[in-house]
């Protein structure tokens, strides 16, 4: 008979059994996973990949800022550049402390909890969608300047589909191609600024007339809402943090500097020159091809066509960046069981994640249809820009909050750069002001934003509540299907098996000692953040005498304290480091992102990124 006094009540899936203690001495015999050595990106290649994203905003942000700020558009774009300067150190500190891909998702995953990180990831996914649709739509508007017979709406769908096809067959963004596009884009903007400046200097009458035009709604109104709209000009600044592991040491901070310099120079300058080349009322109408019009006014039709070709290239590059970025983020979320495992499926011919790519294309087409302009010529950039800005600014705000939590909860973690508390606080306040401004600016974009954010968050929410939903299904089956006992038993067995499958993966926690408070916090972290009932505590030692005498006893006590969590103890002989983690992952068949440890100190001999994604939780 089962000793019911020692076995908790509940379903068979709710009690995984009491934990065990064991020792492993032959880990050195386990082969390590072959490491694919690839050349990391230097300053220019890294700058090009993220620079194409952020500098593409200059093609439309001047018009959007002028629509709200009028003649003050160059001023508010300068203020935005000052805010971006603060974020340079905010991002640099996090990047030097946690040099791991994933941006906001990664920093929140290592400083808060999985649910908070998943919420930030949903915002990032939505910003990728808006980026792809805006960039594709704007690219086709500029292409319309080259061929007036082009149907902008269907061409936008075609461009999104073209890059979906390229990603399906395995063609992703090349650093060499990205660098060529970036250099051509910088040359184009430089030529436009120089020739436009000469034209305005020769005849500044239009600039004077536009500058004399009263600001819409008064000075403070124009400044506030103009600043909110101008924040779109720094969208893409977070992109470098999404591929930091592919960059050489020290490159990340330089990409932040280069992106800030490009935005600070070109965005205010282009906005100022537009006031000297085009009537303010025409600018405030937010034409989708403003820079092409500026080129025609500066030097004739040839420069307008040049600008249009450049716009098509750089905006198409931003579409490709969105596909590559969303594929990596969704894969990471699926591995962490925040999204369905189906998305990890790869096609046999090319090895690409076809469900991720096709789902992203479908979502982009749906939001394109939902935000179609009244004239039918492509997406409504103003509405999409509002959706994008809300998502993007929310991600920036959460990143600043993550920096603060990194200072408090991971203070011992080594870092090369530190942002001061006043700088981080001011950056956070500025982003929140911009966020509030955009929410007040266009309720339509807020509605579209919440529809799509709610849809993405619902999928993630279902993943977090799978066990509870299955338990509810089991209750319904047990209550309703009494007359069909055999059917009910079959369904019950399947549901039981599915729940056991979800709860079966083990989490690995590397314990240095037998501190009961830290061991208890590790157990609580797993209970609160992971969908599993198994925790394996690993202690790495060289000599048997080094194993803390009380560690097994402490784990037994915690194991009995939380009967819904099985805690196993494993003492592993060896030297803690990337190689041991790799071998242990292979031996136990546990992915490295299911492993975690406490925050290491300054004397920790290994770089965090070399541990293969091991999470910091204490």
C-alpha positions as CSV (number, residue, x, y, z in Angstrom):
1,X,0.0,0.0,0.0
2,X,1.0,3.6,-0.7
3,X,1.9,5.6,2.4
4,X,-0.6,8.4,1.9
5,X,0.8,10.3,4.9
6,X,4.0,11.0,2.9
7,X,2.5,11.4,-0.5
8,X,0.7,14.7,-1.3
9,X,-2.8,14.6,-2.6
10,X,-3.7,15.5,-6.2
11,X,-3.3,14.0,-9.7
12,X,-0.4,11.6,-10.5
13,X,1.3,14.4,-12.5
14,X,1.4,16.8,-9.5
15,X,3.9,14.7,-7.5
16,X,7.1,13.8,-9.4
17,X,8.5,11.8,-6.5
18,X,11.1,12.5,-3.9
19,X,14.5,13.5,-5.2
20,X,17.7,11.5,-5.2
21,X,21.4,12.2,-4.6
22,X,24.1,10.7,-6.9
23,X,27.7,11.3,-8.0
24,X,29.2,11.5,-11.5
25,X,33.0,10.9,-12.1
26,X,33.2,9.9,-15.8
27,X,31.9,13.1,-17.4
28,X,35.3,13.5,-19.2
29,X,34.3,10.5,-21.3
30,X,31.3,12.3,-22.8
31,X,32.2,13.8,-26.2
32,X,31.7,17.6,-26.5
33,X,29.5,19.2,-29.1
34,X,31.5,20.3,-32.1
35,X,31.8,24.1,-32.0
36,X,31.3,25.8,-35.4
37,X,34.0,28.5,-35.6
38,X,32.9,31.5,-37.6
39,X,34.5,34.9,-38.1
40,X,32.9,37.5,-35.9
41,X,31.8,40.9,-37.3
42,X,33.9,43.9,-37.1
43,X,32.9,47.5,-36.5
44,X,31.9,48.4,-40.0
45,X,30.0,45.2,-40.8
46,X,28.1,45.4,-37.4
47,X,27.4,49.1,-37.9
48,X,26.0,48.4,-41.4
49,X,23.6,45.7,-40.3
50,X,22.0,47.8,-37.5
51,X,22.7,51.1,-39.3
52,X,20.6,50.2,-42.3
53,X,17.7,49.7,-39.9
54,X,18.0,53.0,-37.9
55,X,19.1,55.3,-40.7
56,X,16.2,54.1,-42.9
57,X,13.9,56.1,-40.6
58,X,15.3,59.4,-42.0
59,X,13.3,58.6,-45.2
60,X,10.0,59.3,-43.4
61,X,10.6,60.7,-39.9
62,X,11.2,64.3,-41.0
63,X,7.7,64.4,-42.5
64,X,6.1,62.8,-39.5
65,X,7.8,65.2,-37.1
66,X,6.9,68.2,-39.2
67,X,3.2,67.1,-39.2
68,X,3.2,67.6,-35.4
69,X,5.9,70.2,-34.7
70,X,5.8,72.2,-37.9
71,X,8.9,74.4,-38.2
72,X,10.2,73.0,-34.9
73,X,10.7,69.6,-36.5
74,X,14.6,70.0,-36.6
75,X,14.5,71.0,-33.0
76,X,12.6,68.0,-31.7
77,X,14.8,65.7,-33.8
78,X,17.8,67.3,-32.1
79,X,16.2,66.6,-28.7
80,X,15.6,63.0,-29.7
81,X,19.3,62.7,-30.6
82,X,20.2,63.9,-27.1
83,X,17.9,61.2,-25.6
84,X,19.6,58.6,-27.8
85,X,23.0,59.8,-26.4
86,X,21.8,58.7,-22.9
87,X,20.8,55.3,-24.2
88,X,24.2,54.7,-25.6
89,X,25.6,53.9,-22.1
90,X,22.3,52.2,-21.0
91,X,22.7,49.7,-23.8
92,X,26.5,49.5,-23.5
93,X,26.4,48.6,-19.8
94,X,23.9,45.8,-20.3
95,X,25.8,44.6,-23.4
96,X,29.1,44.4,-21.5
97,X,27.5,42.6,-18.5
98,X,25.4,40.2,-20.5
99,X,26.9,40.0,-24.0
100,X,24.1,37.6,-25.2
101,X,21.7,37.9,-28.2
102,X,18.1,38.7,-27.5
103,X,18.2,42.4,-26.3
104,X,15.4,43.3,-23.9
105,X,14.2,39.6,-23.7
106,X,17.6,38.5,-22.5
107,X,18.2,41.2,-19.9
108,X,14.7,40.8,-18.4
109,X,15.1,37.0,-18.4
110,X,18.3,37.3,-16.4
111,X,17.0,40.0,-14.0
112,X,13.3,39.5,-13.5
113,X,11.2,36.5,-14.4
114,X,10.2,34.6,-17.5
115,X,6.7,36.2,-17.8
116,X,8.1,39.7,-17.8
117,X,10.7,38.7,-20.4
118,X,8.1,37.1,-22.6
119,X,6.0,40.2,-22.4
120,X,8.9,42.3,-23.7
121,X,9.5,39.7,-26.4
122,X,5.9,40.2,-27.6
123,X,6.5,43.9,-27.9
124,X,9.7,43.2,-29.9
125,X,7.8,40.8,-32.2
126,X,5.2,43.5,-32.9
127,X,8.0,46.1,-33.6
128,X,9.5,43.6,-36.1
129,X,6.1,43.3,-37.8
130,X,5.6,47.1,-38.0
131,X,9.2,47.5,-39.2
132,X,8.7,45.0,-42.1
133,X,5.4,46.5,-43.2
134,X,6.5,50.2,-42.9
135,X,9.8,49.5,-44.7
136,X,8.2,47.4,-47.5
137,X,5.5,50.1,-48.0
138,X,7.9,53.0,-48.1
139,X,10.2,51.1,-50.4
140,X,7.4,50.6,-52.9
141,X,6.4,54.2,-52.6
142,X,9.9,55.2,-53.6
143,X,9.8,52.6,-56.4
144,X,6.6,54.2,-57.6
145,X,8.8,57.3,-58.4
146,X,10.8,55.1,-60.7
147,X,7.8,53.4,-62.4
148,X,4.5,55.2,-62.0
149,X,2.5,52.2,-63.1
150,X,3.4,50.3,-60.0
151,X,0.5,49.2,-57.7
152,X,2.0,50.1,-54.3
153,X,-0.3,47.9,-52.2
154,X,0.3,44.7,-54.2
155,X,3.9,45.5,-54.7
156,X,4.3,45.8,-50.9
157,X,2.7,42.3,-50.5
158,X,5.0,41.0,-53.2
159,X,8.1,42.4,-51.5
160,X,7.2,40.8,-48.2
161,X,6.5,37.6,-50.0
162,X,9.8,37.8,-51.9
163,X,11.8,38.0,-48.7
164,X,9.8,35.3,-47.1
165,X,10.7,33.1,-50.0
166,X,14.4,34.1,-49.7
167,X,14.4,33.1,-46.1
168,X,12.6,29.8,-46.8
169,X,15.3,28.8,-49.2
170,X,18.0,29.8,-46.7
171,X,19.3,33.2,-48.0
172,X,19.8,35.5,-45.1
173,X,21.4,38.9,-44.8
174,X,25.0,39.1,-45.8
175,X,27.3,41.4,-43.9
176,X,29.1,42.3,-47.1
177,X,25.8,43.2,-48.9
178,X,24.6,45.1,-45.8
179,X,27.8,47.1,-45.8
180,X,27.5,48.0,-49.5
181,X,23.9,49.2,-49.0
182,X,24.9,51.2,-45.9
183,X,27.8,52.9,-47.6
184,X,25.7,53.7,-50.6
185,X,23.0,55.1,-48.3
186,X,25.5,57.3,-46.4
187,X,26.8,58.6,-49.8
188,X,23.3,59.3,-51.0
189,X,22.4,61.2,-47.8
190,X,25.6,63.2,-47.9
191,X,25.1,64.2,-51.6
192,X,21.5,65.2,-50.8
193,X,22.5,67.3,-47.8
194,X,25.4,69.0,-49.6
195,X,23.4,69.8,-52.8
196,X,20.3,70.7,-50.8
197,X,22.3,73.0,-48.6
198,X,23.7,74.8,-51.6
199,X,20.3,75.2,-53.1
200,X,18.9,76.6,-49.8
201,X,21.9,78.9,-49.4
202,X,21.3,80.3,-52.9
203,X,17.7,81.0,-52.2
204,X,16.7,80.9,-48.5
205,X,13.3,82.6,-49.1
206,X,11.2,79.4,-48.7
207,X,13.1,78.5,-45.5
208,X,12.3,82.0,-44.1
209,X,8.6,81.7,-45.1
210,X,8.3,78.2,-43.6
211,X,10.1,79.4,-40.4
212,X,7.6,82.3,-40.1
213,X,4.7,79.9,-40.1
214,X,3.1,79.5,-36.6
215,X,3.6,76.2,-34.9
216,X,0.4,74.0,-34.8
217,X,-1.4,74.3,-31.5
218,X,1.2,76.5,-29.9
219,X,4.9,76.1,-28.9
220,X,4.5,73.5,-26.1
221,X,1.9,71.5,-28.0
222,X,4.1,71.3,-31.0
223,X,7.2,70.5,-28.9
224,X,5.5,67.7,-27.0
225,X,3.7,65.9,-29.8
226,X,6.6,66.7,-32.2
227,X,9.0,65.0,-29.8
228,X,6.6,62.0,-29.6
229,X,6.5,61.6,-33.4
230,X,10.2,62.2,-33.8
231,X,11.0,59.2,-31.5
232,X,10.4,57.1,-34.5
233,X,13.7,58.4,-35.8
234,X,15.7,56.2,-33.4
235,X,13.8,53.0,-34.1
236,X,16.3,50.3,-34.8
237,X,18.8,51.4,-32.1
238,X,18.0,48.2,-30.2
239,X,18.9,46.0,-33.2
240,X,22.6,45.8,-32.4
241,X,21.8,44.1,-29.1
242,X,20.0,41.3,-30.9
243,X,23.2,40.0,-32.5
244,X,25.9,41.0,-30.0
245,X,27.3,37.5,-29.8
246,X,28.2,37.7,-33.5
247,X,30.3,40.9,-32.9
248,X,34.0,41.0,-32.0
249,X,34.9,42.1,-28.5
250,X,34.5,45.9,-28.0
251,X,32.5,46.3,-31.2
252,X,29.0,46.6,-29.6
253,X,29.7,50.0,-27.9
254,X,31.1,51.3,-31.2
255,X,28.0,50.4,-33.1
256,X,26.0,52.3,-30.6
257,X,28.2,55.3,-31.1
258,X,28.1,55.1,-34.9
259,X,24.3,54.8,-35.0
260,X,23.9,57.8,-32.6
261,X,26.3,59.9,-34.8
262,X,24.4,59.0,-38.0
263,X,21.0,59.9,-36.5
264,X,22.2,63.0,-34.8
265,X,23.7,64.4,-38.0
266,X,21.3,63.4,-40.8
267,X,17.9,63.5,-39.1
268,X,17.9,67.2,-38.0
269,X,19.8,68.3,-41.1
270,X,17.4,66.7,-43.5
271,X,14.5,68.1,-41.6
272,X,16.0,71.6,-41.7
273,X,16.8,71.4,-45.4
274,X,13.2,70.1,-46.2
275,X,11.9,73.5,-44.8
276,X,14.1,75.3,-47.4
277,X,13.1,73.1,-50.3
278,X,9.4,72.2,-49.9
279,X,6.5,74.2,-48.6
280,X,5.7,73.4,-44.9
281,X,2.1,72.4,-45.7
282,X,3.3,69.8,-48.2
283,X,5.8,68.4,-45.7
284,X,3.0,68.2,-43.0
285,X,1.0,66.1,-45.4
286,X,3.6,63.4,-44.7
287,X,4.4,62.4,-48.3
288,X,5.9,58.9,-48.4
289,X,8.6,60.1,-50.9
290,X,9.7,63.3,-49.2
291,X,13.5,62.8,-49.7
292,X,13.0,62.0,-53.4
293,X,11.1,65.3,-53.7
294,X,13.9,67.1,-51.9
295,X,16.4,65.6,-54.4
296,X,14.4,66.8,-57.4
297,X,14.2,70.3,-55.9
298,X,18.0,70.3,-55.1
299,X,19.5,69.1,-58.4
300,X,16.8,67.8,-60.7
301,X,15.1,64.5,-61.6
302,X,18.4,62.5,-61.6
303,X,18.9,63.1,-57.9
304,X,15.3,62.3,-57.1
305,X,15.7,58.9,-58.9
306,X,19.0,58.3,-57.2
307,X,17.3,58.9,-53.8
308,X,14.5,56.6,-54.8
309,X,16.9,53.8,-55.7
310,X,18.7,54.2,-52.4
311,X,15.4,54.2,-50.5
312,X,14.3,51.0,-52.2
313,X,17.6,49.3,-51.3
314,X,17.9,50.4,-47.7
315,X,14.3,49.8,-46.9
316,X,14.4,46.4,-48.5
317,X,17.4,45.7,-46.3
318,X,15.3,46.6,-43.2
319,X,12.6,44.1,-44.4
320,X,15.2,41.4,-44.6
321,X,16.6,42.4,-41.1
322,X,13.0,41.9,-39.7
323,X,12.8,38.4,-41.1
324,X,16.2,37.4,-39.8
325,X,15.6,39.1,-36.4
326,X,12.1,37.6,-35.8
327,X,13.3,34.1,-36.7
328,X,16.1,34.3,-34.1
329,X,13.8,35.7,-31.4
330,X,10.9,33.2,-32.0
331,X,13.4,30.3,-32.0
332,X,14.8,31.5,-28.7
333,X,11.3,31.9,-27.2
334,X,10.3,28.4,-28.5
335,X,13.3,26.8,-27.0
336,X,12.4,28.5,-23.7
337,X,8.9,27.1,-24.1
338,X,7.2,30.5,-24.4
339,X,5.9,29.6,-27.9
340,X,4.8,26.3,-29.4
341,X,7.5,23.8,-30.2
342,X,5.9,23.4,-33.7
343,X,7.7,26.7,-34.7
344,X,11.1,25.0,-34.2
345,X,10.3,22.6,-37.1
346,X,12.7,22.8,-40.1
347,X,12.1,21.8,-43.7
348,X,14.2,18.9,-44.8
349,X,15.6,20.5,-48.0
350,X,16.9,23.8,-46.6
351,X,16.8,23.4,-42.8
352,X,15.0,26.7,-42.3
353,X,12.1,27.4,-39.9
354,X,9.3,27.5,-42.4
355,X,6.5,27.9,-39.8
356,X,8.1,31.0,-38.3
357,X,8.7,32.6,-41.7
358,X,5.3,31.9,-43.1
359,X,3.5,33.0,-39.9
360,X,5.5,36.2,-39.9
361,X,4.5,36.8,-43.6
362,X,0.8,36.2,-42.8
363,X,0.8,38.5,-39.8
364,X,2.5,41.3,-41.9
365,X,-0.1,40.9,-44.6
366,X,-2.9,41.1,-42.1
367,X,-1.6,44.3,-40.4
368,X,-1.0,45.7,-43.9
369,X,-4.7,45.1,-44.8
370,X,-5.8,46.5,-41.4
371,X,-3.9,49.8,-41.8
372,X,-4.4,50.3,-45.6
373,X,-4.4,53.9,-46.6
374,X,-7.7,55.6,-47.7
375,X,-6.4,55.9,-51.2
376,X,-5.5,52.2,-51.3
377,X,-1.9,53.1,-52.2
378,X,-0.1,51.0,-49.6
379,X,-0.2,51.1,-45.8
380,X,-1.1,54.1,-43.8
381,X,2.3,55.1,-42.6
382,X,1.0,57.4,-39.9
383,X,-1.0,54.6,-38.2
384,X,1.7,52.0,-38.7
385,X,4.3,54.5,-37.4
386,X,2.2,54.9,-34.3
387,X,2.0,51.1,-33.7
388,X,5.7,50.7,-34.3
389,X,6.6,53.6,-32.1
390,X,4.4,52.4,-29.2
391,X,6.0,48.9,-29.4
392,X,9.5,50.2,-29.9
393,X,9.3,52.8,-27.1
394,X,7.9,50.2,-24.7
395,X,10.9,47.9,-25.5
396,X,13.3,50.8,-24.9
397,X,11.6,51.6,-21.6
398,X,11.8,48.0,-20.5
399,X,15.4,47.9,-21.5
400,X,16.1,51.0,-19.3
401,X,14.2,49.3,-16.5
402,X,16.3,46.1,-17.1
403,X,19.4,48.2,-16.7
404,X,18.2,49.4,-13.3
405,X,17.4,45.9,-12.2
406,X,20.8,44.8,-13.4
407,X,22.4,47.4,-11.2
408,X,20.4,46.2,-8.1
409,X,20.1,42.5,-8.6
410,X,23.3,41.7,-10.5
411,X,25.6,44.3,-9.0
412,X,28.5,41.8,-8.8
413,X,28.4,41.0,-12.5
414,X,31.5,42.5,-14.2
415,X,30.9,45.1,-16.8
416,X,33.1,47.5,-18.8
417,X,30.7,50.4,-18.9
418,X,28.4,51.9,-16.3
419,X,25.5,54.3,-16.9
420,X,24.8,56.6,-14.0
421,X,21.5,56.4,-12.2
422,X,20.5,60.0,-13.3
423,X,21.3,59.2,-16.9
424,X,19.2,55.9,-16.9
425,X,16.4,57.6,-15.1
426,X,16.3,60.6,-17.5
427,X,16.4,58.2,-20.5
428,X,13.5,56.2,-19.0
429,X,11.4,59.4,-18.4
430,X,12.1,60.7,-21.9
431,X,10.9,57.4,-23.4
432,X,7.8,57.3,-21.3
433,X,7.0,60.9,-22.3
434,X,7.3,59.9,-25.9
435,X,5.2,56.9,-25.3
436,X,2.4,58.9,-23.7
437,X,2.6,61.4,-26.5
438,X,2.1,58.7,-29.2
439,X,-0.8,57.2,-27.3
440,X,-2.5,60.6,-27.1
441,X,-1.6,61.4,-30.7
442,X,-3.5,58.7,-32.5
443,X,-6.1,56.4,-30.7
444,X,-6.4,54.4,-34.0
445,X,-2.8,53.2,-33.7
446,X,-3.3,52.3,-30.1
447,X,-6.3,50.2,-31.0
448,X,-4.4,48.3,-33.7
449,X,-1.4,48.0,-31.4
450,X,-3.5,46.3,-28.6
451,X,-5.2,44.0,-31.1
452,X,-2.0,42.6,-32.4
453,X,-0.2,42.7,-29.1
454,X,-3.1,40.9,-27.5
455,X,-3.0,38.2,-30.2
456,X,0.7,37.5,-29.7
457,X,0.4,37.7,-25.9
458,X,-2.5,35.3,-26.0
459,X,-0.4,32.6,-27.7
460,X,2.4,33.1,-25.1
461,X,-0.2,33.1,-22.3
462,X,-1.6,29.8,-23.5
463,X,1.9,28.3,-23.4
464,X,2.3,29.4,-19.8
465,X,-1.1,28.1,-18.8
466,X,-0.9,24.8,-20.7
467,X,-1.0,22.6,-17.6
468,X,-3.9,24.5,-16.0
469,X,-5.8,24.4,-19.3
470,X,-5.2,20.7,-19.6
471,X,-6.3,20.2,-16.0
472,X,-9.5,22.0,-16.9
473,X,-10.0,19.8,-19.9
474,X,-9.4,16.8,-17.7
475,X,-12.1,18.1,-15.2
476,X,-14.6,18.5,-18.1
477,X,-13.9,15.1,-19.4
478,X,-14.2,13.5,-16.0
479,X,-17.5,15.4,-15.2
480,X,-19.3,15.2,-18.6
481,X,-18.2,11.9,-20.2
482,X,-19.4,9.6,-17.5
483,X,-21.5,7.5,-19.9
484,X,-18.5,6.8,-22.2
485,X,-16.1,5.5,-19.6
486,X,-13.7,4.0,-22.0
487,X,-13.5,7.1,-24.1
488,X,-13.0,9.2,-21.0
489,X,-10.2,6.9,-19.8
490,X,-8.4,7.1,-23.1
491,X,-8.6,10.9,-23.2
492,X,-7.6,11.0,-19.6
493,X,-4.5,8.9,-20.2
494,X,-3.6,11.1,-23.2
495,X,-4.0,14.3,-21.1
496,X,-2.0,12.8,-18.2
497,X,0.7,11.8,-20.6
498,X,0.8,15.3,-22.2
499,X,1.0,16.9,-18.7
500,X,3.8,14.6,-17.7
501,X,5.6,15.4,-21.0
502,X,5.4,19.1,-20.3
503,X,6.6,18.7,-16.7
504,X,9.3,16.2,-17.5
505,X,12.3,18.4,-18.6
506,X,14.7,19.0,-15.8
507,X,16.2,22.4,-14.9
508,X,19.9,22.4,-13.9
509,X,21.1,24.7,-11.1
510,X,24.8,24.9,-10.4
511,X,25.3,25.3,-6.6
512,X,28.6,26.5,-5.1
513,X,27.7,25.7,-1.5
514,X,25.0,24.6,0.8
515,X,23.5,28.1,1.7
516,X,19.8,27.1,2.3
517,X,18.5,30.6,1.3
518,X,20.1,30.4,-2.1
519,X,18.9,26.8,-2.6
520,X,15.4,27.8,-1.6
521,X,15.4,30.8,-4.0
522,X,16.5,28.5,-6.8
523,X,13.6,26.1,-6.1
524,X,11.2,29.0,-5.9
525,X,12.5,30.4,-9.2
526,X,11.8,27.1,-11.0
527,X,8.3,26.8,-9.5
528,X,7.4,30.4,-10.5
529,X,9.0,30.5,-13.9
530,X,9.3,27.1,-15.4
531,X,6.8,24.5,-16.5
532,X,8.6,21.5,-14.9
533,X,8.5,19.5,-11.7
534,X,12.1,18.5,-11.8
535,X,15.2,20.4,-10.6
536,X,18.6,18.9,-10.6
537,X,21.1,20.7,-8.3
538,X,24.7,20.1,-9.6
539,X,27.8,20.7,-7.5
540,X,31.1,20.6,-9.4
541,X,34.2,19.4,-7.4
542,X,37.8,18.2,-7.9
543,X,38.2,16.2,-4.7
544,X,35.4,14.4,-2.8
545,X,36.3,16.3,0.4
546,X,35.2,19.6,-1.4
547,X,31.6,18.5,-1.6
548,X,29.7,20.4,1.2
549,X,28.8,17.9,3.8
550,X,25.3,19.4,4.4
551,X,24.4,20.0,0.7
552,X,22.5,16.7,0.2
553,X,20.7,17.1,3.5
554,X,19.6,20.7,2.8
555,X,18.3,19.6,-0.6
556,X,16.3,16.8,1.0
557,X,14.7,19.3,3.3
558,X,13.8,21.6,0.5
559,X,12.6,18.7,-1.6
560,X,10.1,17.8,1.2
561,X,9.2,21.5,1.6
562,X,8.0,21.6,-2.0
563,X,6.5,18.2,-2.8
564,X,5.3,19.5,-6.2
565,X,9.0,19.8,-7.2
566,X,11.4,16.9,-7.4
567,X,14.9,18.0,-6.4
568,X,17.8,15.7,-7.3
569,X,21.4,16.2,-6.3
570,X,24.3,15.4,-8.6
571,X,27.9,15.9,-7.6
572,X,30.1,16.1,-10.8
573,X,33.8,15.7,-10.8
574,X,35.7,18.1,-13.0
575,X,36.5,21.8,-13.5
576,X,33.5,24.2,-13.9
577,X,33.5,25.9,-17.3
578,X,32.1,25.9,-20.8
579,X,33.5,22.4,-21.6
580,X,32.0,20.8,-18.5
581,X,28.7,22.5,-19.2
582,X,28.7,21.2,-22.8
583,X,29.5,17.6,-21.7
584,X,26.9,17.7,-18.9
585,X,24.3,19.0,-21.4
586,X,25.1,16.0,-23.6
587,X,25.1,13.4,-20.8
588,X,21.9,14.6,-19.2
589,X,20.2,15.6,-22.5
590,X,19.4,19.0,-21.1
591,X,19.7,22.1,-23.3
592,X,22.1,24.8,-21.9
593,X,19.3,27.3,-21.7
594,X,17.6,25.1,-19.1
595,X,20.7,25.6,-16.9
596,X,21.2,28.5,-14.5
597,X,23.5,29.7,-11.7
598,X,24.0,32.6,-9.3
599,X,25.6,35.8,-10.4
600,X,29.3,35.4,-10.6
601,X,31.8,37.9,-9.1
602,X,34.7,39.9,-10.6
603,X,37.0,36.9,-10.2
604,X,34.8,34.6,-12.3
605,X,37.3,33.1,-14.9
606,X,34.8,32.7,-17.7
607,X,32.8,35.1,-19.9
608,X,29.1,34.8,-19.6
609,X,28.6,34.3,-23.3
610,X,31.0,31.4,-23.4
611,X,28.7,29.3,-21.2
612,X,26.3,28.8,-24.1
613,X,23.2,30.6,-22.7
614,X,23.3,29.5,-19.1
615,X,20.9,31.8,-17.2
616,X,21.7,34.0,-14.2
617,X,18.9,34.0,-11.6
618,X,20.3,34.9,-8.2
